[in-house]
Amino acid sequence: MTDLTSALGRAVVVASPDARLRTRCVAQLAQRGETVVSAADFKTPAIGDALRRTASIAIAESLLPADPSQWCEIIEDHGWCGRVLILGTAGSTVDPAATELPYLPAPFDIARLVALL
């Protein structure tokens, strides 16, 4: 029997309202052998605490407040403790060098996203 917590520890969550982006990410990550969870929002209660404590997560910038200084707090408030990567949106004014979290500006290559997770 597989230890669920161990399996979840290797999981990657892709949180974006863009279903096409999530699908492309899931396909690339699954090919790499990752356990992948796709969600329209990282705040959904459908994602359990065990996954939030251990999984890596890629979060679309559009799901976060406009002020990047608030990002860490809101992500932590929702129980995310693993590796976090922010997926930039087209036209964003965020300076990737000024963010506390890893930030991948748009447009980005899915292969680069996969490599960073």
DOKOLFI-559564 format. One record per residue (C-alpha): residue number from 1; x, y, z. Coordinates in nm, 3 decimals. Layout:
PT   n       u       v       w
PT NUM       X       Y       Z
...
END
This chain:
PT   n       u       v       w
PT   1   0.000   0.000   0.000
PT   2   0.134   0.344  -0.096
PT   3   0.183   0.599   0.179
PT   4  -0.050   0.880   0.068
PT   5   0.152   1.150   0.243
PT   6   0.470   1.039   0.065
PT   7   0.294   1.036  -0.270
PT   8   0.150   1.381  -0.207
PT   9   0.493   1.509  -0.110
PT  10   0.598   1.469  -0.471
PT  11   0.289   1.637  -0.610
PT  12   0.275   1.955  -0.813
PT  13  -0.032   2.179  -0.811
PT  14  -0.105   2.408  -1.104
PT  15  -0.351   2.682  -1.001
PT  16  -0.480   2.905  -1.279
PT  17  -0.821   3.017  -1.405
PT  18  -0.687   2.942  -1.756
PT  19  -0.789   2.581  -1.831
PT  20  -0.567   2.563  -2.140
PT  21  -0.260   2.661  -1.938
PT  22  -0.345   2.405  -1.669
PT  23  -0.392   2.133  -1.931
PT  24  -0.059   2.208  -2.099
PT  25   0.121   2.211  -1.764
PT  26  -0.042   1.888  -1.650
PT  27   0.058   1.715  -1.974
PT  28   0.423   1.824  -1.943
PT  29   0.448   1.745  -1.572
PT  30   0.277   1.407  -1.610
PT  31   0.523   1.314  -1.886
PT  32   0.798   1.384  -1.637
PT  33   0.634   1.141  -1.396
PT  34   0.495   1.396  -1.151
PT  35   0.173   1.359  -0.958
PT  36  -0.022   1.663  -1.075
PT  37  -0.326   1.841  -0.936
PT  38  -0.497   2.108  -1.143
PT  39  -0.718   2.376  -0.986
PT  40  -0.880   2.697  -1.101
PT  41  -0.782   2.859  -0.768
PT  42  -0.522   2.771  -0.503
PT  43  -0.769   2.870  -0.228
PT  44  -1.020   2.597  -0.309
PT  45  -1.111   2.388  -0.004
PT  46  -1.111   2.078  -0.227
PT  47  -0.731   2.067  -0.194
PT  48  -0.650   1.902   0.138
PT  49  -0.410   2.014   0.408
PT  50  -0.161   1.731   0.346
PT  51  -0.118   1.843  -0.013
PT  52  -0.092   2.210   0.087
PT  53   0.187   2.127   0.334
PT  54   0.403   1.933   0.091
PT  55   0.330   2.003  -0.276
PT  56   0.505   2.243  -0.508
PT  57   0.261   2.492  -0.656
PT  58   0.254   2.715  -0.960
PT  59   0.005   2.999  -0.903
PT  60  -0.123   3.233  -1.173
PT  61  -0.051   3.595  -1.085
PT  62  -0.415   3.677  -1.165
PT  63  -0.520   3.483  -0.853
PT  64  -0.314   3.705  -0.624
PT  65  -0.348   4.064  -0.500
PT  66  -0.205   4.337  -0.725
PT  67   0.058   4.419  -0.461
PT  68   0.334   4.152  -0.469
PT  69   0.431   4.235  -0.111
PT  70   0.107   4.059  -0.004
PT  71   0.169   3.739  -0.198
PT  72   0.365   3.544   0.064
PT  73   0.114   3.620   0.336
PT  74  -0.193   3.516   0.136
PT  75  -0.024   3.199   0.011
PT  76   0.085   3.104   0.363
PT  77  -0.260   3.196   0.501
PT  78  -0.406   2.930   0.273
PT  79  -0.167   2.666   0.406
PT  80   0.085   2.638   0.123
PT  81   0.426   2.544   0.262
PT  82   0.609   2.380  -0.031
PT  83   0.790   2.536  -0.324
PT  84   0.593   2.822  -0.483
PT  85   0.628   2.963  -0.834
PT  86   0.425   3.260  -0.957
PT  87   0.317   3.251  -1.321
PT  88   0.314   3.604  -1.458
PT  89   0.034   3.740  -1.672
PT  90   0.064   3.927  -2.000
PT  91   0.099   4.300  -1.940
PT  92   0.206   4.259  -1.579
PT  93   0.407   4.543  -1.426
PT  94   0.567   4.319  -1.162
PT  95   0.946   4.336  -1.145
PT  96   1.057   3.971  -1.109
PT  97   1.374   4.083  -0.928
PT  98   1.168   4.263  -0.664
PT  99   0.944   3.971  -0.566
PT 100   1.010   3.747  -0.268
PT 101   0.887   3.442  -0.459
PT 102   1.018   3.290  -0.780
PT 103   0.836   3.464  -1.066
PT 104   0.812   3.348  -1.425
PT 105   0.713   3.642  -1.648
PT 106   0.469   3.592  -1.935
PT 107   0.494   3.478  -2.199
PT 108   0.674   3.173  -2.068
PT 109   0.760   2.839  -2.212
PT 110   0.586   2.546  -2.042
PT 111   0.914   2.352  -2.050
PT 112   1.077   2.631  -1.845
PT 113   0.793   2.620  -1.594
PT 114   0.835   2.244  -1.561
PT 115   1.209   2.284  -1.513
PT 116   1.159   2.538  -1.232
PT 117   0.922   2.311  -1.041
END
